[in-house]
Amino acid sequence: MNEILIQKYINNITLNDIINFGKNEGINISNSEAKILYEYMHKYWRRFYYEEPKDLMLELKNKLSSSTYNKLYELYYIAKEKIKNK
């Protein structure tokens, strides 16, 4: 059930949603970074949700600005902890 809901949510996310999420979290996500995040979300969301995708995180580290990456890294692991503790 969760997987279906997550897939529907991700299918409806836009680049503006990603940029606005960043603004709400104090991150200035550029259009090019939003495109990268959009691509990774659509291609790899299952790996991010179910696994520990260190290789993908390293790729993102090389593709995003350090400030964007560091804040998203922090938010990702906070979310992973919440999911794990449910």
N, C-alpha and C positions, 0 to 999 in steps of 0.2 A: 504494500500500500504506500509506504513512504517513497519508494522508488518512482511510482507513477506520479505522485504529487511533485516530487523534485523535478522530474523530467518535464512536466507541464510548466512549472515555474521557470525553468531555464529556457524553455522554448519561447517564452513570452518576454524575456529580458531583452532590453535594447541597449545600445551604446550609451544613450542618455541616462538610462537607469544606473549603469555602472559609474558614469561620471558623477551623477547625483549622490549615489551611495558614498563615493569618495568624499564629496563635499561634506556630507553629514558626519563623516568620520574624521574630518580634518585632513583629507588627502587631496592634493590637486592632481587628478588623473587626466592626462592629456588624451586627445582623440586617438593617437597612435597606441598609447597604452591601453585604452579602453578596447580597441580592436584586438589586441593581443589577449587581454583577459577574456573577452567574449569568445574568442577562438578556443582558448584553453577550457573555459567552462563547458562549452558545447562538446568538445572532443573528449575531455578527461574527467568530467564531473564524478563519474563512478570511482575512479582511482582516488580522487581527492576525498570522497566521502568514505570509502571502505578501506583504503590503504594508507600507507605512509609514503607518498610519492616524492621522495627526496630528489630523484632525477628531474622531475618536472619543476620542483621548486628551484633547483639550480638553473634550469633553463630560464625561468622567469626572472631570477636574479640578474641574469645577463641581458635580459630584454627590457626590464623596467628601470626607472630611475631608482637610486638607492633609497630615497625617502618613501617612494610609493611601495617598493618591495618590502622594506622593513615594517611598515605599518600593516600591509596586507598579511605578511608573515605572522605578525603578532595576532591579528584578528582571526586568521585561519586557525591557529593553534588554540585560541580561546574557544572558538566554535567547536573544534574537535573534542576538547575536554568536556564541553557541555553535552555533546552527542554521546560520548563514552559514558558519562555519568547518568544517563537517562535510564 
